[in-house]
C-alpha cells in the first residue's frame, strides 16, 4: 500500500468556478495529494443534441466551468506548482462541438470587425468509442463519416492570477487558464507559478481531441474523469506555464497578437534552457533556434497561445526542477498499481 493522500471530488453545479481568482477554495490539499476529479465540458453539459445551440442553452459568461479551486497548503508567491496528469478519461460516450457566432479563427469577431454577418451556428455531436479510442465525425450535410483517434487533454488548468486580478475561465495568460494546448495530456507535468497564498488550482475544459489552433473555436468538448498529482516546488518562480513530458520541455505564451504569444514562449524556453543547463543566453538562443518545435495551441480565445517544444534528447545530463517530473511519474505508477 502507498501512503499517497487521495481526494475524490465531483463538483455539484453550484460548486463550479467560472473564473481564475475570486472564487473560494472547494478543498484544501497538501503537496503530494492525488486528486480524482470530474470536470464538465465547456458547455456545462447542456449541448447534447444537434438542436441544442449554445447561444440558446448556455448563458454567457457562464461557460467553461472549472473544478476547483484547490488550496495547496504551503504554496506562496514565488513558488511553483507541479501538476502531473496521471490519467484523463472520457466520462461519457459522446462529446459536442459547435461553431459560435462571432467566435473562431475564420469568422468576423468583435475584435476583427467585418461587414459580413457571422457564420451559421452549427452543432456536431461526436460519438466516442472509449474502448477503441476513437471519435466519430459525422457530417451535418451529407453522408460523410470518419473516425479520428482520441487524444484526451485538458484545455484549461491554472492558478489564481497575480495583483488581485480575477480572470474569466475563457482566458489564458501567465497564470495558465484556457491555453487549449493538446500537449496537456496524460503523462505530462505542468508547472505553474504561484501568485497567491494556496495557489488556488482549478482545471476543466476536457477535449476528446483537438487540432492545433482550435480553429473553429471549439474542440471535441467532453466531460472527463481525471487523476492528477499536485506537488509544490518551493522558492523557485515560474514566469509562464511550462510543460514537461518524457521527451520534451515546453513553454507556453499567451497574448495578442499571435506573434507576441510566439515570442513569449520562445523567450521562456531560451531562458529555461540557459538557466537549467548552464548555457550563456546567446548560446541557448542559438541552440533553441535550431531545434525547437512551435505548435499552435489556440488562435481563438481572448488571448492566443503558442507553445515552444524543446526535445530533451538535445539536453542531456540535467533533470529540471530537481527531477520533479520523473518523481511524479513514479508516484503515478504506484497509484495505478495500487488501483489495479
C-alpha positions in Angstrom: 0.0 0.0 0.0 1.2 3.5 -0.8 0.8 6.4 1.6 -0.3 8.9 -1.1 -3.2 11.0 0.1 -6.2 10.8 -2.3 -9.1 13.2 -2.6 -12.1 12.4 -4.9 -14.0 15.5 -6.0 -17.2 15.5 -8.1 -18.5 19.1 -8.1 -22.2 19.9 -7.9 -23.3 22.6 -10.4 -23.2 25.3 -7.7 -19.6 24.4 -6.9 -18.1 25.2 -10.4 -15.8 28.1 -10.7 -16.1 30.4 -13.7 -13.0 32.5 -13.1 -9.4 32.2 -12.0 -9.1 34.2 -8.9 -12.1 35.5 -6.9 -13.6 32.0 -6.1 -13.3 30.4 -2.6 -11.5 27.1 -2.4 -13.6 23.9 -2.5 -11.0 21.9 -0.6 -7.5 22.2 1.0 -4.9 19.7 -0.1 -1.2 19.2 0.9 1.6 18.7 -1.6 1.7 15.2 -2.9 -2.0 14.7 -3.0 -3.7 12.7 -5.7 -6.9 14.4 -7.0 -9.5 12.2 -8.6 -11.7 14.9 -10.2 -14.7 15.2 -12.5 -14.7 18.1 -15.0 -17.7 19.1 -17.0 -17.4 20.1 -20.7 -17.2 23.8 -21.7 -21.0 23.9 -22.3 -21.8 22.7 -18.8 -23.2 19.5 -20.3 -26.1 21.5 -21.9 -25.3 20.8 -25.6 -26.4 17.3 -26.1 -28.2 17.2 -29.5 -27.7 19.0 -32.8 -30.6 21.2 -32.0 -29.0 22.4 -28.7 -27.5 25.7 -29.8 -25.1 27.0 -27.2 -26.4 30.6 -27.8 -29.8 29.3 -26.6 -29.0 26.7 -23.9 -25.9 28.4 -22.3 -25.8 31.7 -20.5 -22.8 33.9 -21.3 -20.4 34.4 -19.5 -21.1 31.1 -17.6 -19.0 28.9 -20.0 -16.0 26.7 -19.3 -16.9 25.6 -15.8 -13.8 24.8 -13.7 -13.4 22.1 -11.0 -11.8 23.9 -8.0 -10.1 25.9 -6.9 -8.0 23.7 -4.6 -6.0 25.4 -1.9 -2.5 23.9 -1.8 -1.1 24.1 1.7 2.3 25.8 1.9 2.1 27.4 -1.5 3.3 31.0 -1.5 4.1 33.6 -4.2 7.5 32.8 -5.7 6.9 29.0 -5.6 5.9 26.7 -8.4 3.0 24.3 -8.5 3.7 21.0 -10.3 0.5 19.3 -11.7 1.1 15.8 -13.0 -1.7 14.3 -15.2 -1.9 10.7 -14.3 -4.9 9.9 -16.5 -7.6 11.8 -18.5 -10.6 9.6 -19.3 -13.8 10.3 -21.1 -16.8 10.4 -18.7 -19.4 9.9 -21.5 -19.9 8.2 -24.8 -20.5 11.5 -26.6 -19.0 14.9 -27.0 -20.1 18.1 -28.6 -18.5 20.7 -30.9 -20.1 23.8 -32.4 -19.5 27.0 -34.3 -20.4 30.1 -32.3 -21.5 33.4 -33.8 -18.6 35.9 -33.8 -16.2 33.4 -32.4 -13.4 31.4 -34.2 -10.4 31.9 -36.3 -12.2 32.1 -39.7 -15.1 34.4 -39.0 -15.6 38.1 -38.1 -15.4 38.7 -34.3 -15.9 41.7 -32.0 -12.2 42.3 -32.3 -11.9 41.7 -36.1 -14.8 43.7 -37.4 -16.2 42.9 -40.9 -19.3 43.9 -42.8 -20.4 40.3 -43.4 -22.6 38.5 -40.9 -21.5 35.8 -38.5 -21.1 32.2 -39.7 -24.0 30.0 -39.0 -24.3 28.2 -35.6 -24.0 24.5 -36.2 -23.6 21.7 -33.6 -21.9 18.4 -34.2 -22.4 15.5 -31.7 -19.4 13.2 -31.8 -19.8 9.6 -30.7 -17.0 8.2 -28.6 -15.8 4.6 -28.7 -13.9 4.6 -25.4 -12.7 1.0 -25.8 -11.3 1.5 -29.3 -10.1 5.1 -28.5 -12.0 6.7 -31.5 -14.1 9.7 -32.0 -16.6 9.6 -34.9 -17.2 12.6 -37.1 -20.5 12.7 -38.9 -21.1 15.5 -41.5 -24.3 17.5 -40.9 -24.8 18.0 -44.6 -24.1 14.7 -46.4 -23.2 11.2 -45.6 -19.5 11.5 -44.8 -18.2 9.9 -41.6 -14.7 9.2 -40.4 -13.1 8.0 -37.1 -10.3 10.1 -35.6 -8.1 8.8 -32.7 -8.9 10.1 -29.3 -6.2 12.3 -27.7 -7.8 13.4 -24.4 -6.5 16.6 -22.9 -7.4 19.5 -20.6 -7.9 22.8 -22.3 -7.8 24.6 -19.0 -5.6 24.4 -16.0 -4.4 27.3 -13.9 -4.0 29.1 -10.6 -5.2 32.5 -9.3 -3.6 35.4 -11.1 -1.3 38.0 -9.5 -2.2 41.5 -8.5 -5.7 40.8 -7.2 -6.9 40.0 -10.7 -9.9 37.9 -11.4 -9.9 36.5 -15.0 -12.5 34.6 -17.0 -12.1 30.9 -17.4 -12.1 31.6 -21.1 -8.8 33.5 -20.9 -5.2 32.2 -20.9 -2.4 34.2 -19.5 0.7 33.9 -17.3 -1.4 32.1 -14.6 -2.4 29.3 -17.1 -6.1 29.2 -17.8 -7.7 28.4 -21.1 -4.5 27.6 -23.0 -6.1 24.9 -25.2 -2.9 23.1 -26.0 -3.2 19.4 -27.0 0.1 19.0 -25.1 -1.8 19.0 -21.8 -2.4 15.2 -22.0 -1.9 12.3 -19.6 1.8 11.7 -18.7 2.9 15.3 -18.6 3.7 17.7 -15.7 2.5 21.3 -15.9 4.4 23.9 -13.9 2.5 27.0 -12.8 3.9 30.0 -10.9 2.2 30.6 -7.6 0.8 34.1 -7.3 -1.3 34.0 -4.1 -1.3 32.0 -0.9 -2.5 28.5 -1.5 -2.1 28.9 -5.3 -5.9 28.1 -5.9 -5.6 25.5 -8.6 -8.5 24.8 -11.0 -8.9 22.7 -14.1 -11.6 21.8 -16.7 -12.4 22.1 -20.4 -11.8 18.5 -21.4 -11.3 17.7 -25.0 -11.6 14.2 -26.5 -9.2 15.6 -29.2 -8.4 19.0 -30.7 -6.5 20.1 -33.7 -3.7 22.7 -33.3 -5.2 26.2 -33.2 -8.7 25.0 -32.2 -9.6 26.8 -35.5 -13.5 26.8 -35.3 -13.4 27.9 -31.7 -14.3 24.6 -30.0 -12.7 21.1 -29.8 -14.5 17.8 -29.3 -15.7 19.1 -25.9 -16.1 16.3 -23.3 -16.7 15.7 -19.7 -13.7 14.0 -18.0 -12.7 11.8 -15.1 -9.1 12.8 -14.5 -6.5 12.0 -12.0 -3.7 14.5 -11.2 -1.0 14.7 -8.6 -0.3 18.1 -7.2 3.1 19.0 -5.8 5.0 22.1 -4.8 8.4 23.4 -5.7 9.4 25.9 -3.0 11.4 29.0 -3.7 11.5 28.8 -7.5 9.2 31.0 -9.6 7.8 30.1 -13.0 7.1 33.1 -15.2 4.8 31.3 -17.7 3.2 27.9 -17.7 5.6 25.2 -18.6 5.1 21.5 -19.5 7.4 18.6 -19.2 6.9 15.3 -20.9 9.3 12.3 -21.1 10.6 13.7 -24.4 10.2 17.5 -24.3 10.5 20.6 -22.3 7.7 23.1 -23.3 7.0 26.7 -22.6 3.7 28.5 -23.4 3.0 32.1 -24.2 -0.5 33.7 -24.3 -1.1 37.1 -25.8 -2.5 39.0 -28.8 -1.2 39.5 -31.4 -0.1 35.9 -32.1 3.5 36.9 -32.8 3.7 38.1 -29.2 2.4 34.8 -27.9 5.1 33.1 -30.0 7.8 35.4 -28.7 6.8 34.8 -25.1 7.0 31.0 -25.5 10.3 31.2 -27.4 11.9 33.6 -24.9 10.8 31.5 -22.0 12.2 28.3 -23.4 15.5 30.0 -24.1 15.7 31.3 -20.6 14.8 27.9 -19.2 17.5 26.2 -21.2 20.0 28.8 -20.3 19.2 28.7 -16.5 18.9 24.9 -16.1 21.7 23.8 -18.4 24.3 26.4 -17.7 24.4 27.9 -21.1 25.1 31.6 -22.0 21.8 33.1 -23.1 23.1 33.6 -26.6 24.2 30.0 -26.9 20.8 28.9 -25.6 19.2 31.2 -28.2 21.2 29.6 -31.0 20.5 26.0 -29.8 16.8 26.6 -29.3 16.5 28.3 -32.7 17.8 25.3 -34.5 16.0 22.6 -32.5 12.7 24.0 -31.3 9.2 23.0 -32.5 6.4 25.5 -32.3 2.8 24.1 -32.4 -0.1 26.5 -32.0 -2.4 25.9 -29.1 -5.3 28.3 -29.8 -5.9 31.2 -32.1 -9.5 31.9 -31.0 -9.5 32.8 -27.3 -9.3 36.2 -25.7 -5.5 35.6 -25.8 -3.9 33.3 -28.3 -1.5 30.6 -27.1 1.7 29.4 -28.7 3.9 26.5 -27.5 7.7 26.1 -27.7 8.8 22.5 -27.6 12.5 21.7 -27.0 13.5 18.0 -27.4 15.1 16.7 -24.3 17.4 14.4 -26.3 19.5 17.6 -27.1 19.7 18.5 -23.4 21.4 15.6 -21.7 22.5 15.3 -18.1 20.1 17.5 -16.2 16.7 16.7 -14.5 14.9 20.1 -14.5 13.1 21.1 -11.3 15.2 18.6 -9.4 13.6 15.7 -11.2 10.1 16.6 -10.3 8.6 15.1 -13.4 10.4 11.8 -13.0 9.4 11.6 -9.3 5.7 12.3 -10.1 5.8 9.7 -12.8 7.0 7.2 -10.2 4.2 8.3 -7.9 1.7 7.9 -10.7 2.9 4.4 -11.3 2.5 3.5 -7.6 -1.0 4.9 -7.6 -2.0 2.9 -10.7 -0.5 -0.3 -9.3 -2.5 0.1 -6.1 -5.7 0.7 -8.0 -5.1 -2.4 -10.1 
